[in-house]
Structures are given as C-alpha cells and as structure tokens.
Amino acid sequence: MVYHIFAYLKQKPHSKLVFDLKEPGIDETVFPTNCDWSDFYGDVEEELPWHMPKPLGVPVRIGCFVDANHAGNLLTRRSHTGILIFVMNAPIPWLSKRQNTVESSTFGSEFVALRLAKEMLVALRYKLRMFGVPIMGPADVFCDNQGVVKNASIPESTLSKKHNAINYHAVREAVAAKIIRVGKEDGMTNLADGFTKVLTADRRKSIFESFMYQLY
C-alpha cells in the first residue's frame, strides 16, 4: 500500500491543495426547511465559547462530505469511514479510518460516520470562533444514503434499530441546534468516496481532481 501511495504521488507532481476562499455553490433544495425540533430536543442551541473574541472579517461557509464502506474489511467485517471537510473551497481536515464496531447494516455504518463528522465539525467551529473567524450558518453535510439523510433531517422520522440510538440522536440534536444540516449527495459525486474504498484509476482521478489543483 505504501508503494501505491508513492506511485500516485510520483504521477501527480503538480497536484496541489490550496486555500481557495471562493464561496462554494450550494444546492439549497437538498436540505429540508422549516423543521420544528422543539418537541424532540427542546430549545437546544449550539454552545458558544464564552471567552471567544469578537468575530471579524468575511464569514466562512463549512462543508463536509461523509461516506462509509459497509463491512469493507474482509477479515473483521468492520466498515470504513471517510470524511472530507471544507472551509469555503479549501479542504482542511479529513479522515479515513476503520470503524471501532461491526455494524449489521449500511444504515448503521453511515450513522457512525455521520456522528464522527459531527464531532469533527463541532471542534472545527470552536477553533474558528476562537480565532475570531465568523461562521456562516450551520455546516453543510453531504451524505449519499437517502435513509440516513431522512432520519437526520426530518424530525418525525423514527429510529428502526435501537442499537444505533446514540449516533442517531447525537446527529439529530446537532441538526436541531443548527450546528449542521444534512443533505443528499449522489454517490458518484460524493468526494468522501475516495477515503473509504479502493477505486478505479478514472474514478479516483475524477474525485481528487475536483478539489486538487493542477499547477504546471
């Protein structure tokens, strides 16, 4: 696997990650609107640092792509989480990690990944605020599993599997607090796909070249 990594880097000597400050184009129609969460979580709000400096400058938008490769590990049948987080159009943190539990369904593995993404986003929003950077609304989280998006976005959706309850409520409470909002992303355009499974060369190229710049 290390040889594969260096072979890829050797073939891509001009690919660069850059700080792109342009605001990303967001399709607002993928996010449910006018949802009332008060019956489920009360008047929950995002907890702000009491000693944060006054925010200055242009607000930034945070975006996140999440994916899980269900039972991808052939030895243990653990799933693999992939997370890619952007500030404006710049990829900042990312994660590619085997999950700590064996999930019996794609739904469960996707919710595990979504909870991990929520925790990373909470930490990033805290850091930005402590730097005095204003944040534009909730973080936009894109997931390619329709069932997970529905359960995370629509208050009336019910949990069918109790062992997913912690991940389920952790994500939904973050949505209710307007920390994140979850929208559907097509599987072919989910950038986190590159962090969860072995892809063909063309598929891998199309994913990474969508946010890496070719400088010659």
C-alpha positions in Angstrom: 0.0 0.0 0.0 2.9 2.4 0.7 4.3 1.7 -2.8 0.9 2.6 -4.2 0.9 5.9 -2.3 4.3 6.9 -3.6 3.4 5.7 -7.1 0.4 8.0 -7.1 2.5 11.0 -5.8 5.1 10.3 -8.4 2.4 10.5 -11.2 0.9 13.7 -9.7 3.9 16.0 -9.0 1.9 19.1 -9.9 -1.3 18.4 -7.8 -1.6 21.0 -5.0 -4.0 21.6 -2.2 -4.6 25.4 -1.9 -6.6 27.8 0.3 -9.4 28.7 -2.1 -11.5 31.5 -0.5 -14.3 31.4 -3.0 -17.7 30.5 -1.6 -18.9 27.1 -2.8 -22.0 26.8 -4.8 -24.6 25.0 -2.7 -27.9 23.5 -3.9 -30.3 24.6 -1.2 -33.0 22.2 -2.4 -31.2 19.2 -0.9 -31.8 20.5 2.7 -35.2 20.2 4.3 -36.6 23.6 5.6 -39.0 24.7 8.3 -38.3 21.7 10.6 -39.5 22.0 14.2 -37.3 20.0 16.5 -38.6 21.5 19.8 -40.9 18.5 20.6 -37.8 16.2 20.5 -34.9 18.2 21.8 -36.4 21.4 23.3 -34.7 24.7 22.7 -31.3 23.2 22.1 -28.7 25.6 20.8 -25.0 25.4 19.8 -22.8 26.0 22.8 -20.6 29.0 22.1 -17.2 29.6 23.8 -17.9 32.3 26.5 -14.4 33.8 26.0 -14.3 33.8 22.2 -13.1 37.1 20.6 -15.4 39.3 18.5 -15.7 37.8 15.0 -14.2 40.0 12.3 -14.0 39.8 8.5 -15.9 37.8 5.9 -17.9 34.8 7.3 -16.9 31.4 6.1 -19.0 28.5 5.0 -18.2 25.0 6.2 -19.0 21.9 4.0 -18.5 18.2 4.7 -18.7 15.1 2.6 -19.3 11.8 4.5 -19.2 8.2 3.4 -18.9 4.7 4.9 -17.9 1.5 3.1 -20.1 -1.1 4.9 -18.3 -4.2 6.1 -15.4 -3.3 3.9 -12.8 -5.1 6.0 -12.9 -8.7 4.8 -11.3 -10.0 7.9 -13.4 -8.4 10.7 -16.3 -7.0 8.6 -15.8 -3.6 10.1 -16.8 -0.7 8.0 -14.6 2.2 6.9 -15.4 5.9 7.5 -14.4 8.7 5.1 -14.8 12.4 5.9 -13.7 15.4 4.0 -14.3 18.9 5.4 -14.0 22.2 3.6 -13.8 25.8 4.8 -15.1 27.7 1.8 -13.5 25.8 -1.1 -10.4 24.7 0.8 -10.1 21.1 2.1 -8.9 21.4 5.7 -9.3 18.2 7.8 -10.1 14.8 6.5 -10.4 11.3 8.0 -10.1 7.8 6.6 -10.4 5.3 9.4 -11.8 1.8 10.2 -14.8 1.9 12.5 -14.5 0.5 16.0 -17.6 -1.6 15.8 -19.2 -4.1 13.4 -22.4 -2.7 12.0 -25.0 -5.0 10.7 -26.4 -2.6 8.1 -25.3 0.2 5.8 -27.6 2.5 7.8 -25.7 1.8 11.0 -22.2 2.3 9.4 -23.3 5.6 7.7 -24.7 7.0 11.0 -21.4 6.1 12.8 -19.5 8.1 10.1 -22.0 10.9 10.4 -21.5 11.1 14.2 -17.7 11.3 13.7 -18.2 14.0 11.1 -20.4 15.9 13.6 -17.7 15.8 16.3 -15.0 17.0 13.9 -17.3 19.9 12.8 -18.0 20.9 16.3 -14.3 21.0 17.1 -13.5 23.0 13.9 -16.3 25.5 14.5 -14.9 26.0 18.0 -11.4 26.6 16.7 -12.6 29.1 14.1 -14.6 31.0 16.6 -11.6 31.2 18.9 -9.6 32.6 16.0 -12.2 35.3 15.6 -13.5 33.9 12.3 -17.2 34.4 11.7 -19.1 31.3 10.5 -22.0 31.3 8.0 -24.9 29.3 9.4 -24.7 25.5 10.0 -22.2 23.3 8.4 -23.4 21.6 5.2 -23.0 17.9 5.4 -23.5 15.7 2.3 -24.3 12.0 2.6 -25.2 9.6 -0.2 -27.5 7.4 1.9 -31.1 8.5 1.5 -32.4 6.8 4.7 -29.7 8.4 6.8 -30.4 11.8 5.3 -34.1 11.4 6.0 -33.6 10.2 9.6 -31.1 13.0 10.3 -33.1 15.8 8.7 -36.8 15.2 9.3 -38.0 15.4 13.0 -40.8 12.9 12.5 -38.5 10.1 11.2 -38.3 7.2 13.6 -35.4 5.0 14.5 -35.9 1.4 13.5 -32.8 -0.1 15.1 -32.2 0.7 18.8 -28.5 -0.1 18.8 -28.0 2.9 16.5 -29.7 5.3 19.1 -26.6 7.1 20.3 -25.3 8.0 16.8 -28.9 8.8 15.7 -29.7 11.2 18.5 -26.2 12.8 18.5 -26.6 13.7 14.9 -30.2 14.8 15.1 -29.5 17.0 18.2 -26.7 18.7 16.3 -29.2 19.4 13.4 -31.7 20.7 15.9 -29.1 23.1 17.4 -28.2 24.3 13.8 -24.6 23.1 14.1 -25.1 21.0 11.0 -27.7 20.3 8.3 -27.7 17.1 6.3 -28.4 16.8 2.6 -28.4 14.1 0.0 -25.4 13.8 -2.3 -25.3 11.5 -5.3 -22.9 8.5 -4.8 -21.0 9.4 -7.9 -20.2 12.9 -6.7 -19.6 12.2 -3.0 -16.0 13.2 -2.5 -15.6 11.1 0.6 -15.9 8.0 -1.5 -12.2 8.4 -2.2 -11.5 7.8 1.5 -13.5 4.6 2.0 -12.8 2.1 -0.7 -10.4 1.0 -3.5 -11.4 2.8 -6.7 -10.6 2.6 -10.3 -7.9 5.0 -11.6 -10.5 7.0 -13.5 -12.9 7.2 -10.6 -10.1 8.2 -8.2 -8.8 10.8 -10.7 -12.3 12.4 -11.0 -12.7 12.7 -7.3 -9.3 14.1 -6.3 -9.0 16.5 -9.3 -12.3 18.1 -8.2 -10.6 19.7 -5.3 -6.9 19.5 -6.1 -5.4 22.0 -8.4 -3.1 21.1 -11.3 -0.3 23.6 -11.4 2.2 23.5 -14.3 
